[in-house]
Amino acid sequence: MQYKIPVQIENEDPIVLGLSLRQLAIIVVGWWIWYSLFVSLAKSMDTQIAAVPSVAILIIAIIIAVFKYSEMTFIPFILAFVRFKTNLEERKWQKWVDSFQPIDIWFLTNIENKIDNTIDFTSKINKIKELDDKINKI
């Protein structure tokens, strides 16, 4: 039995105001941090002064929620940016290879001590010929 697989399975569906569930969750968490900070600062200072750092946190949460650059959301973009900056001299682009591996972000190689792994096909062909000769002698 064959099933149709949706092409855009990883796309998020908008729920409210064009925002997905992930974006709404980020905004709700940012609002909760904003509210908690505002209430705690308002006890010790004027509410207008307490609103400044609180509103800054809410704005940062909204920016993180709606950020999209080249089909990357905020966290993958920051991870790719950090990887690019740490491996600036050694960044090698290869065709058909996924360039974003979160596990390799802090992986640095020393270019001077890097071993060039090349395969010597002549020695392999000679070994195959030797094995073929031995098989033929049997």
For each residue, the residues with C-beta under 8 A, 3 or more apart:
1:
2:
3:
4:
5: 9
6: 9
7:
8: 11
9: 5 6
10:
11: 8
12: 20 21 22 23
13: 20
14: 17 18 19 20
15: 19 20 21 24
16: 19 24
17: 14
18: 14
19: 14 15 16 23 24 27 65 66
20: 12 13 14 15 23 24
21: 12 15 24 25
22: 12 25 26 65
23: 12 19 20 26 27 65 66
24: 15 16 19 20 21 27 28 65
25: 21 22 28 29
26: 22 23 29 30 61 64 65
27: 19 23 24 30 31 61 62 65
28: 24 25 31 32
29: 25 26 32 33 61
30: 26 27 33 34 57 58 60 61 62 64 65
31: 27 28 34 35 58 61
32: 28 29 35 36
33: 29 30 36 37 57 58 61
34: 30 31 37 38 54 55 57 58 61
35: 31 32 38 39 54
36: 32 33 39 40
37: 33 34 40 41 50 53 54 57
38: 34 35 41 42 47 50 51 54
39: 35 36 42 43
40: 36 37 43 44
41: 37 38 44 45 49 50 53 54
42: 38 39 45 46 47 50
43: 39 40
44: 40 41
45: 41 42 49 50
46: 42 49 50
47: 38 42 50 51
48: 51 52
49: 41 45 46 52
50: 37 38 41 42 45 46 47 53 54
51: 38 47 48 54 55
52: 48 49 55 56
53: 37 41 50 56 57
54: 34 35 37 38 41 50 51 57 58
55: 34 51 52 58 59
56: 52 53 59 60
57: 30 33 34 37 53 54 60 61
58: 30 31 33 34 54 55 61 62
59: 55 56 62 63
60: 30 56 57 63 64
61: 26 27 29 30 31 33 34 57 58 64 65
62: 27 30 58 59 65 66
63: 59 60 66 67
64: 26 30 60 61 67 74
65: 19 22 23 24 26 27 30 61 62 74
66: 19 23 62 63
67: 63 64 73 74 77
68: 71 72 73
69: 72 77
70:
71: 68
72: 68 69 76 77 80
73: 67 68 76 77
74: 64 65 67 77 78
75: 78 79
76: 72 73 79 80 100 102
77: 67 69 72 73 74 80 81
78: 74 75 81 82
79: 75 76 82 83 100 102 105
80: 72 76 77 83 84 99 100
81: 77 78 84 85
82: 78 79 85 86 105
83: 79 80 86 87 100 104 105
84: 80 81 87 88 91
85: 81 82 88
86: 82 83 105 106 108
87: 83 84 90 91 107 108
88: 84 85 91
89: 111
90: 87 108 109 111
91: 84 87 88
92:
93: 99
94: 97
95:
96:
97: 94
98: 101
99: 80 93
100: 76 79 80 83
101: 98 104 105
102: 76 79 105
103:
104: 83 101 107
105: 79 82 83 86 101 102
106: 86
107: 87 104
108: 86 87 90
109: 90 114
110: 113 114
111: 89 90 114
112:
113: 110
114: 109 110 111
115:
116:
117:
118:
119: 124
120: 123 124
121: 124 125
122: 125 126
123: 120 126 127
124: 119 120 121 127 128
125: 121 122 128 129
126: 122 123 129 130
127: 123 124 130 131
128: 124 125 131 132
129: 125 126 132 133
130: 126 127 133 134
131: 127 128 134 135
132: 128 129 135 136
133: 129 130 136 137
134: 130 131 137 138
135: 131 132 138
136: 132 133
137: 133 134
138: 134 135
